[in-house]
Amino acid sequence: MAFTNVTMPSIWDIPAAVGVPALLGQSIGAGVDASASIALAGVVQSWTVNQAAKKWGIYQNTRDPLTGQTGTENVLSAAHVHGVEYESSYAVSDAPQEKGAFISYNKVKAPYNARVTLICDGSETGSSGLLSSLTSLISGLTGGAGVSVRQDFLSTLERIVADTNLYHVVTPERTYINANIVGYRWRRTSENGLTMLVAEVALQEIRKTAVSTFTNTAQPQGAASIQGGTVQGTTPSTAVQSAVAGVMA
């Protein structure tokens, strides 16, 4: 049995909406509307990421030398937070006993580990507004902007991974304090765009529990001398011998 022919419409009745590209048969105006809707969707998504990134990231305590006011600062402001991983664990000590038995004791919490995935696309997360987002989007499409931002981002990563400062992993629900950056790795692929740099930063908790127990100690050279050792016998002098002989006479 032969298939029946299905006539195709001369003009496709497909609306120009967000994410729908221009197709053959559509008018020029419909194609422009579709392209504009895709660009607007990218701007809205970029603005949404910028707003969400303000509550996430790796922060450090700061102090204004002039006013003395303290606060927090995002140390990697040139990147958007793509994901956060947190790991908490405890270590239980085991002791062997007779006949293959063992006993468990002393459960101790291990330092937490965190991984923060950041995306640096050449735009600053501090910029806000529809106009700045549209400008960043157009610059990203042309590929002529963001080089200096990515260079600063990589330089900052190389600097903070070598220091001994303490940082905080900030999330909307909870902040994990006193962690040091122990490593990072980044990648960029042709599938996601060569201008999009994805970095994964590893942090480990640092515990500050040691306290100084030696305070106000005396200077060792100020101590009084003590004669408590063995004294060797010596021959007394002539004057001493004469004095002793006169007493004993």
C-alpha positions as CSV (number, residue, x, y, z in Angstrom):
1,M,0.0,0.0,0.0
2,A,1.5,3.3,-1.0
3,F,1.9,6.2,1.4
4,T,-0.4,9.2,0.9
5,N,1.2,12.4,0.1
6,V,1.1,15.1,2.8
7,T,1.2,18.7,1.5
8,M,3.5,21.0,3.3
9,P,2.5,24.5,4.2
10,S,4.2,27.3,2.2
11,I,4.7,29.4,5.4
12,W,5.4,27.7,8.7
13,D,3.2,28.8,11.5
14,I,5.9,28.8,14.1
15,P,5.9,31.7,16.6
16,A,9.1,33.8,17.2
17,A,9.7,33.1,20.9
18,V,12.6,32.7,23.2
19,G,14.9,29.9,22.0
20,V,13.2,29.5,18.6
21,P,15.5,30.4,15.8
22,A,14.4,31.9,12.5
23,L,13.3,29.3,9.9
24,L,12.9,29.3,6.2
25,G,9.6,30.6,5.1
26,Q,9.4,33.1,8.0
27,S,9.4,36.8,7.3
28,I,12.5,38.9,7.9
29,G,10.7,40.6,10.8
30,A,10.0,37.2,12.4
31,G,13.6,36.3,12.1
32,V,14.7,39.5,13.7
33,D,12.3,39.0,16.6
34,A,13.5,35.5,17.1
35,S,17.2,36.6,17.2
36,A,16.3,39.4,19.6
37,S,14.4,37.0,21.9
38,I,17.5,34.7,22.1
39,A,19.8,37.6,22.9
40,L,17.3,38.9,25.5
41,A,17.1,35.4,27.1
42,G,20.9,35.4,27.3
43,V,20.9,38.8,29.0
44,V,18.3,37.7,31.5
45,Q,20.2,34.5,32.3
46,S,23.4,36.5,32.7
47,W,21.7,38.9,35.1
48,T,20.2,36.0,37.1
49,V,23.6,34.4,37.5
50,N,25.1,37.8,38.6
51,Q,22.5,38.2,41.2
52,A,22.8,34.7,42.5
53,A,26.6,34.9,42.6
54,K,26.5,37.6,45.2
55,K,25.5,35.1,47.9
56,W,28.1,32.5,46.9
57,G,31.8,32.4,46.7
58,I,35.1,32.5,48.6
59,Y,35.4,35.4,50.9
60,Q,38.0,36.9,53.2
61,N,37.8,39.2,56.3
62,T,38.9,42.7,55.6
63,R,39.7,45.7,57.8
64,D,39.7,49.4,56.6
65,P,43.0,50.9,57.9
66,L,41.5,54.4,58.0
67,T,38.1,53.8,59.7
68,G,38.9,50.5,61.4
69,Q,35.7,48.9,60.1
70,T,35.7,45.2,59.3
71,G,33.9,43.4,56.6
72,T,34.1,40.6,54.0
73,E,35.4,40.7,50.4
74,N,35.0,38.2,47.5
75,V,38.5,37.3,46.6
76,L,37.5,35.9,43.1
77,S,35.0,38.5,42.0
78,A,35.7,38.0,38.3
79,A,34.0,34.6,38.3
80,H,30.5,33.2,38.7
81,V,29.9,30.3,41.1
82,H,28.8,27.2,39.3
83,G,28.8,24.8,42.1
84,V,29.9,24.1,45.7
85,E,30.9,20.7,47.2
86,Y,31.4,20.2,51.0
87,E,32.7,17.1,52.8
88,S,32.6,16.4,56.5
89,S,33.8,13.2,58.1
90,Y,34.8,11.7,61.5
91,A,37.7,9.3,62.3
92,V,37.1,6.4,64.7
93,S,40.2,4.8,66.3
94,D,40.3,0.9,66.5
95,A,42.5,-1.3,68.8
96,P,43.0,-5.0,68.2
97,Q,42.2,-7.5,70.9
98,E,42.6,-11.3,71.4
99,K,41.1,-13.8,69.0
100,G,40.6,-11.4,66.2
101,A,38.4,-9.0,68.2
102,F,38.8,-5.2,68.2
103,I,37.4,-2.2,70.2
104,S,36.5,1.2,68.8
105,Y,37.0,4.4,70.7
106,N,37.7,8.1,70.4
107,K,35.7,9.5,67.6
108,V,37.3,12.7,66.3
109,K,36.1,15.1,63.6
110,A,38.4,15.5,60.7
111,P,39.0,18.9,58.9
112,Y,36.3,19.6,56.4
113,N,37.1,19.8,52.7
114,A,35.3,22.0,50.1
115,R,35.4,22.5,46.4
116,V,34.1,25.6,44.7
117,T,33.6,25.6,40.9
118,L,33.9,29.0,39.3
119,I,33.3,30.2,35.7
120,C,35.2,33.1,34.4
121,D,33.7,34.3,31.1
122,G,35.4,37.7,31.0
123,S,32.7,39.7,32.8
124,E,32.8,41.1,36.3
125,T,30.2,39.8,38.7
126,G,30.1,43.2,40.4
127,S,28.4,44.8,37.3
128,S,24.6,45.0,37.5
129,G,21.9,46.2,35.3
130,L,20.4,45.3,32.0
131,L,22.7,47.6,30.0
132,S,25.9,46.2,31.4
133,S,24.7,42.6,30.9
134,L,23.8,43.4,27.3
135,T,27.2,45.0,26.7
136,S,29.0,41.9,28.2
137,L,26.9,39.6,26.1
138,I,27.7,41.5,22.8
139,S,31.4,41.7,23.8
140,G,31.5,38.0,24.5
141,L,29.9,37.1,21.1
142,T,32.6,39.2,19.3
143,G,35.4,37.6,21.4
144,G,37.3,40.8,21.8
145,A,36.8,41.5,25.5
146,G,37.5,39.7,28.8
147,V,41.1,38.8,28.2
148,S,42.4,41.1,31.0
149,V,39.7,39.9,33.3
150,R,40.7,36.2,32.8
151,Q,44.4,37.1,33.2
152,D,43.6,38.8,36.6
153,F,41.5,35.8,37.6
154,L,44.4,33.4,36.9
155,S,46.9,35.6,38.6
156,T,44.7,35.9,41.7
157,L,44.3,32.1,41.8
158,E,48.1,31.6,41.6
159,R,48.6,34.1,44.4
160,I,46.0,32.9,46.9
161,V,46.9,29.2,46.5
162,A,50.4,29.9,47.8
163,D,49.5,32.1,50.8
164,T,48.5,31.0,54.4
165,N,45.5,33.2,54.8
166,L,42.1,31.9,56.0
167,Y,39.0,32.1,53.8
168,H,35.3,31.4,54.2
169,V,33.1,29.4,51.8
170,V,29.9,31.4,51.7
171,T,26.5,29.9,50.7
172,P,23.0,31.3,51.2
173,E,22.3,28.8,54.0
174,R,25.6,28.6,55.8
175,T,29.1,29.9,55.9
176,Y,32.0,27.6,56.5
177,I,34.9,29.5,58.1
178,N,38.7,29.2,58.5
179,A,39.7,27.3,55.4
180,N,42.9,27.6,53.4
181,I,43.1,27.2,49.6
182,V,45.3,24.1,49.0
183,G,44.9,23.7,45.2
184,Y,43.1,24.5,42.1
185,R,42.7,23.4,38.5
186,W,41.0,24.9,35.5
187,R,39.9,23.8,32.0
188,R,38.5,25.3,28.8
189,T,37.0,23.3,25.9
190,S,35.8,24.1,22.5
191,E,32.3,22.7,23.3
192,N,31.7,25.4,26.0
193,G,33.6,28.1,24.2
194,L,37.3,28.8,24.4
195,T,36.7,32.1,26.2
196,M,34.9,30.4,29.1
197,L,37.3,29.3,31.8
198,V,36.1,26.8,34.4
199,A,38.1,26.6,37.6
200,E,37.8,24.2,40.6
201,V,39.2,25.5,43.8
202,A,40.0,23.1,46.7
203,L,39.9,24.3,50.3
204,Q,40.7,22.6,53.7
205,E,39.7,23.6,57.2
206,I,42.5,25.0,59.4
207,R,41.9,24.7,63.2
208,K,43.4,27.3,65.4
209,T,43.4,25.6,68.9
210,A,47.0,26.0,70.1
211,V,47.5,28.6,72.9
212,S,50.7,29.9,74.4
213,T,51.3,28.6,78.0
214,F,54.6,30.4,78.6
215,T,53.9,34.0,79.5
216,N,55.7,36.4,81.8
217,T,58.7,34.2,82.2
218,A,61.8,35.5,84.1
219,Q,65.0,36.2,82.4
220,P,67.5,33.4,82.9
221,Q,70.5,35.8,83.5
222,G,68.6,37.4,86.4
223,A,68.5,34.2,88.6
224,A,70.7,34.2,91.7
225,S,73.7,31.8,91.7
226,I,73.5,28.7,93.9
227,Q,76.6,27.0,95.4
228,G,75.4,23.5,95.7
229,G,78.1,21.5,94.0
230,T,81.1,19.5,95.3
231,V,84.1,21.6,96.4
232,Q,87.7,20.2,96.0
233,G,90.1,20.5,98.9
234,T,93.0,23.0,98.7
235,T,95.9,24.0,100.9
236,P,95.1,27.0,103.0
237,S,97.3,30.1,102.7
238,T,100.0,31.0,105.2
239,A,98.0,33.8,106.8
240,V,95.1,31.4,107.3
241,Q,97.4,28.7,108.8
242,S,98.9,31.3,111.2
243,A,95.5,32.5,112.3
244,V,94.3,29.0,112.9
245,A,97.5,28.1,114.8
246,G,97.2,31.1,117.0
247,V,93.5,30.1,117.9
248,M,94.5,26.5,118.6
249,A,97.5,27.4,120.7
